[in-house]
Amino acid sequence: MKYIDEPIRKYIEDASSGRPTPGGGSIAAMAGALAGSMMNMVCNFTVGNKAYQAVETKARKLLEQGMDLTEEMLRLAVEDTEAYAEVSKAYVLPRVTEEEKKARSLAIQDACKQALKVPSKVMEAGARMLSLLSELVEIGNKNLITDTGVAAILSLAAVESAALNVRINLVFIKDEAFVKEKGDWISDIEAECRANKDAVMEKVNKACGA
């Protein structure tokens, strides 16, 4: 089901139900899409504003990038539900004979590797968004600086939530080198994103008198 074309209430109701999807991975991407919406709003209140003519070109570029990232997050919210379905299929494969057990194990390994690709992309998109927000907080319409803060908070939430979904898939993968490499990658991305979020929020909080 293409949830991005359905009423938001339908998405929330299905996520709240006993259905396996949409789950945490899709929700992580949706948080990223919401972050993008706030980033784009700030850009739209900056572009065309006479008070911000000096940063018009930069603001337009940020808006273009923000719109692209928002669309990517929406697409990933759907793709995550499809990836989970493949994992579910692998787990219900027969395991009576030794050959079946081996085939099932290999199918689970492959499905988990495939399943972590979507949340990995969510992490990458969230990291790019936070990098852009570090620029936007400097040039964006100051009347909407708290919305830039909301975007930063949601972007980090998307990254950290997606990281959980990558890590849980790594638990079932026996390729130690792959698991180690991916684990290190997650830590690096999270550290970078937290630093960018903190930098944005320092400016936001200062504007709020905190």
N, C-alpha and C positions, 0 to 999 in steps of 0.2 A: 504493500500500500504506500502510495506517495503521500506521506503525511504532510509534506509542505504544501500540498494542494487541498488539504482538508481544514475544517475549522479547528482552531487551536484547542477548543474544548474537547474535541474528539481525540486529539493527541494526548492531552492530559489524562483523559479518562482511560485510554488504553494503557498508558504508562502506569496508572494507578491500579490497574486490574491484575488478575492472575495470569495474564498473557505474558509470554517470554519477551516480547518486544512491543514497543520500544523500551529499551533498558538504559542502564547507566551510560553506555557508550554513545547512544543517540542523544541522550539528555546533555551529555558533555558538549556535543557539537551544537546543540540548540542553544546552550549558554553562550557559545562562541558567536552564534548568529545574533543573539540579543545584544552582545557586546558590540558587534559590528553595527547594529542599528543605532546605538547611541553615538558611536564614533561618527557615523554618517550624518546624524542629526547635527552634531556640533559643526561638522564641516559645512553643511548646508546653511547654517546660521552665520558662517564666516564668509563663504563665497558670496560675492555681490554686495557685501556690507562695506560702505564707504570707509568706515573706521579701520577696516582691515585690508585696504587696497594694496598695501605694501607686501602682503603675504598671499595675495590672491592666487598666484600661480602655484605656490606650494600647497595651499588649501585645496585647490582643484585636483592636484595630483593625489593628495591624501584621500580625497573623496572617491576618486576612481579606484584606488587600491582597496579602500574600505568596502566599496560596493562589491568588488570581486571576491574579497575574503568572506563577506556575508553570504554570498551565493555559494561559495565553496563549503562553508559550514552547514548550510541548509542541505546541500547535496550529500555531505558526509553523514548527516543525521539520518538520512534514508539508507545510505549504503551500509551503515552499521547494523541495521536490522537485517539486511540481506546476508551479511557476513556471519551473523550469529546463527542464522538458519543452517548454514553449511556445517558449523560445529555440531549442532544438534543432530544432523544427519549422520555424522561420523560416530557419535556416541551410541546410536541405535543399530549399528551394523552388527551382524551375527558374530558370536565369539565362542562357538562350540568346539571347533577343531583348532589345532595349533596354527594352521594356515590362516584361518579366519581371525584368530586373535592377533596374529602378526599384521595382517592387512588392516584390521581395525585400529591397532596402535599407530601404524604409519599414517592412516587417514586422519586420526586425531591430531597427530603432530603437524601434518600439513594444514589442516583446518585452523589450528591455533595460530600457526605462523601467518596464515592469510587473514585471520580475524584481527590480529594486532596491527595490521597495516592501516586500517581505517582510524583507530584512535591515535596512531602515530602521526597520521596526516592532520588530525585535529590538533595535536600538540604543535606541529610545525606551523599550522595556520594561526593558532593562538599566539605563538612566539612572534610571528610576523606582525600580528595586530598590536601586540604590546610594544614592539619596536616603533611602529607608526604612532602609537599613542604618546610615546615619549617625545615625539616631534609635535604632535597636535597640542599637547598641554602647554607648549611654549608659544604657539602662534594662534590657537583657536580662540573663538569668541569667549571672552572671560566671563560673560554672563551665564555661560553653560559649562563652566569648568567642572562643576560637580558631576555633570553627565559624562565628562571625560573620565572622571574618577570611577563612575559606575561601570563604564566600558572596561577600564583597567581591571577592576575587581572581578567582573564576569569573565574577562579573557583569561585571567589566572585560574579562575575556577574551572574553565573549560580545559585548560592545560593539565591541571592537577587531577581533575576527574578522569580525563582521557588516560593519564599516566597509570591510574589504578587499573584500567581496563587492559593496558599493555602488560602490566606486571602480572595480572592474574592469568593471562594466557601464557606467559613465560614459565609459570609454575608447571605446566603440563608438557613443556618442550624439553627433550633430553639432550639436545645439542648444546653442550656446556659453553662452547666458544660463542655461539650465537646468543645465548642467554647473557653471558658476561658483556658482550659488546653492546647489546641492546640496553642492558641495565645501566651501563656507564653513560650511554647516550641520553637516557631518561634523566639521570641526575644532572647532566650538563644543561639540558634544556630547561629543567625546573629552576636551576640556580639562576640562569640568565633571565628567565621570566619573572622570578620573584624580585630580582634586582630592578628590572624595568618597572614593575608594578609599584615597588616602594618609591622609586624616583618620581613617578607620576603622582602618587598619593602624597608625597612630601609637599609638592607644589599645591595640590588640591586642598590639603589640610591647612596650609599657610593662608590660602585665599579665604578659607572659612574661619580664620582666626584661631585655629586649633594649634 
